[in-house]
Amino acid sequence: MDKTQFLLGVAVALFALGLLGVIVRRNVLVMLMCLELMLNGVILSLVTFAYQTATTVGAVLVFLIFVVATAEIALAIPIVLLLVRDKRTLNLDAYNELKG
């Protein structure tokens, strides 16, 4: 097994572990962390493909994804904290009135 296959296997494992955490867990903060784990799996696969093709496009995409992920977390954490302050729980089932 070469380095590319190993890195892609790790990326798939990270994505699958994050997806399993989002599906199984009902805690909002744990679900956010699992979403970030999924995002890290995607980033690792982008870096692996950029390394394999010897282009800089992958590095630029990774930088863009990091900027967007930072903005996402900067918005998601205060929203979660406001919801927790209102409902006094982190369980996702308590927020059913937010459905559109």
N, C-alpha and C positions, 0 to 999 in steps of 0.2 A: 504494500500500500504506500503510495507516495504522499507527499506533504499536502497536496491539493485535496485529495480524497479525504485525508484525515481532518483537515480544517472544515471541509464541507460537512463531514459527519458530525463534528462538534457543533457547527452552526444549526444543523437539523435537530440535534439533541437539545440545544438551547431553546430553539423555537418550540419544539414539542413539549418540553418541560414547562415553558411559559404558557402554552395553550392549555395544558392539563391544569395548571394552577388557576387560570381564568375560568375554566369550566367547573372545576371542583369546589374552589373556595368561594365563600360568600362575603368575606371581609373586603371592604372597599380598598383599603391601603394595600393589602396583599394582592388584590387584583391589579392595582396600579404597578406594583413591583413586578408582577408576572408579565404585564404588558411591556415593561421596560426590558425584561429578559427576552421576550420575543423580538423586540427591536434590536437588541444586541446580537441575536442570531442572524437577523437580516443583514446587519452591518458587517458581521464577520464573513458572511457569504459574499457581500459586495467587495470587501477587501481581498478576499481570496480570488475572485474572478478578475479584479484589477491587477493583482499580482501575476496571475496566470497569463493575462493578455498584455502585460507590461504597458498599461495606459494609466493616465492620471485622472481619467474621468471617474473612476471608482473612488478615488480619494476626495474629489470634489463633491461627489454625492454623499459620501460619509460625513463630510464637514457640514453639508446642508442638513442632513438627517439629525446630526447632533444639535444644530441650532434649533430646528423645529422641535425636537424632543425636549430641549431645555425650556422652550416657551410653553410646551404642553404641560410639563410638570409645574412650571411657575404658575400656570392657571389652574391646574387640577387640584393641587394641594390646598390652596385657599378655599376652593369650592367645597372640597371634602370636609375641611375644618368647619365651614359654615353649616353644612348639613349635619355634621356630628354635634355641633353646638345646639342645633334645633331639635334633633331627635334623640340625642344622648346614646347613640349606638353606631357601630360601624357595619352592621349587617345590611346587606344590599336589599333585602326583602322589606325593610322598613321604609324604603323610599319609593313605594309603588305609586304614590300620587304624582311623581315626576314624569310618568309615562304620558306621551302625547296623544 
